[in-house]
Amino acid sequence: MPVAAALRISFCCADTQAQPWLDALRQALPEADIRLWQSGAPRADYAVVWAPPQQFFDEQTALRAVFNTGAGVDALLRLNIPPALPIVRLDDAGMAVQMAEYVCHALLRHLREGDAYQEQQRQAQWVQRAPRSRGDYPVGILGLGVLGQRVAQAVAHFGFPVRGWSRTPALSHALAGLPDFQAFAGADTLDDFLAASRVLVCLLPLTEATRDLLDRRRLGRLQAGGYVINVARGALIVEDDLLALLDAGHLAGATLDVFRTEPLPGDHPFWKHPKITVTPHISARTLLSESVRQIADKLRLLEQGHPVPGTVDRQRGY
Ligand SMILES: NC(=O)c1ccc[n+]([C@@H]2O[C@H](COP(=O)([O-])OP(=O)(O)OC[C@H]3O[C@@H](n4cnc5c(N)ncnc54)[C@H](OP(=O)(O)O)[C@@H]3O)[C@@H](O)[C@H]2O)c1
């Protein structure tokens, strides 16, 4: 059902080419008046945002809901936004399969010793290394939400034991059918979860409860030769503690897509560390057409007074 006429939507997305988004939003919501935000613009009913300035919310005081063009809302929640204003994030929208690809690529490259074979090729060495058993590499997934569940399925498909940690018990069908899956829930179980994992995949939102969660003590709980894949937010990990455990040999390596400071500063030790692979926050990109379709569907649900999936719980921070 089309939305009522003359709904005003303001678009304010940093680091985004605005015109393709405006064109797609206008096509998906032809009845709405959709404009690129600039200071002094008329007050809108809805907003589509990514990393907007505080000034946006200071001026846009008539909003009925805000759509975030990503899954993580930590940066948005640092702004001063009216507590009752609903914030709606993207659910999957094409990101989950990308996350599964990225994590499986990093995991399999580690299991199959891709770095060692690359080095052997550089030295023209024909050496067949002893095969590794995936049973020795239980994969622990921190965060069993929209992305974590998809990653758990993909990893299980390759025959790895899978462990998962969430705030509340994970009850979804997607996880129930996995052959070697063990679920842990709540802060009290984190140490046991880590001790049951050798590869750690971070897919938690950044909240007050998860900031600096992975410090030296907790990372040290991972099984010897542990491997860390962080695709969520950089501030989940205490960077110096990760470096110390890599240098001490307890951890074998890390693939990092997200960092406390982005872009990662040119002199940061991660860039040249022999056990670290760095990518520039590309593990799961926002896809325009899927995202616009989802935003339009959710906006219509809101207009009809229905609950909307992906509405952020401001209290818990995700
Ligand atoms: N690198 C990238 O390109 C990229 C792209 C997209 C997203 N991300 C990041 O990925 C994160 C996860 O996305 P998502 O869509 O999967 O989120 P989600 O659906 O909200 O799932 C979050 C999961 O984390 C768990 N969790 C949250 N706080 C916890 C705590 N204190 N203790 C234990 N578990 C906790 C939740 O537990 P419950 O199930 O009990 O609620 C849930 O299982 C986003 O927040 C974003 O930061 C990164």
The ligand as a Gaussian input file, in Angstrom:
#p B3LYP/6-31G(d) Opt

LIG

0 1
 N       32.272000      -4.585000       9.447000
 C       31.136000      -4.359000       8.810000
 O       31.166000      -4.112000       7.623000
 C       29.820000      -4.475000       9.551000
 C       28.632000      -4.505000       8.798000
 C       27.435000      -4.674000       9.475000
 C       27.405000      -4.788000      10.855000
 N       28.573000      -4.749000      11.560000
 C       28.548000      -4.896000      13.030000
 O       27.975000      -6.150000      13.348000
 C       27.173000      -5.987000      14.526000
 C       26.173000      -7.121000      14.643000
 O       25.143000      -6.983000      13.673000
 P       23.796000      -7.840000      13.728000
 O       22.903000      -7.325000      12.661000
 O       24.095000      -9.289000      13.758000
 O       23.259000      -7.412000      15.189000
 P       22.042000      -8.021000      16.032000
 O       21.114000      -8.751000      15.143000
 O       21.522000      -6.899000      16.867000
 O       22.745000      -9.109000      16.972000
 C       23.549000      -8.758000      18.047000
 C       23.927000     -10.015000      18.819000
 O       24.844000      -9.654000      19.859000
 C       24.363000     -10.143000      21.107000
 N       24.740000      -9.240000      22.198000
 C       24.564000      -7.907000      22.303000
 N       25.023000      -7.445000      23.488000
 C       25.504000      -8.528000      24.144000
 C       26.090000      -8.697000      25.415000
 N       26.282000      -7.687000      26.257000
 N       26.448000      -9.956000      25.772000
 C       26.244000     -10.998000      24.940000
 N       25.682000     -10.907000      23.711000
 C       25.319000      -9.674000      23.329000
 C       22.857000     -10.170000      20.953000
 O       22.309000     -11.026000      21.949000
 P       20.709000     -11.319000      21.996000
 O       20.464000     -12.261000      20.849000
 O       20.511000     -11.962000      23.303000
 O       20.029000      -9.993000      21.836000
 C       22.728000     -10.678000      19.508000
 O       22.863000     -12.082000      19.476000
 C       26.570000      -4.599000      14.336000
 O       26.160000      -4.041000      15.568000
 C       27.710000      -3.812000      13.710000
 O       28.486000      -3.194000      14.707000
 C       29.778000      -4.603000      10.934000

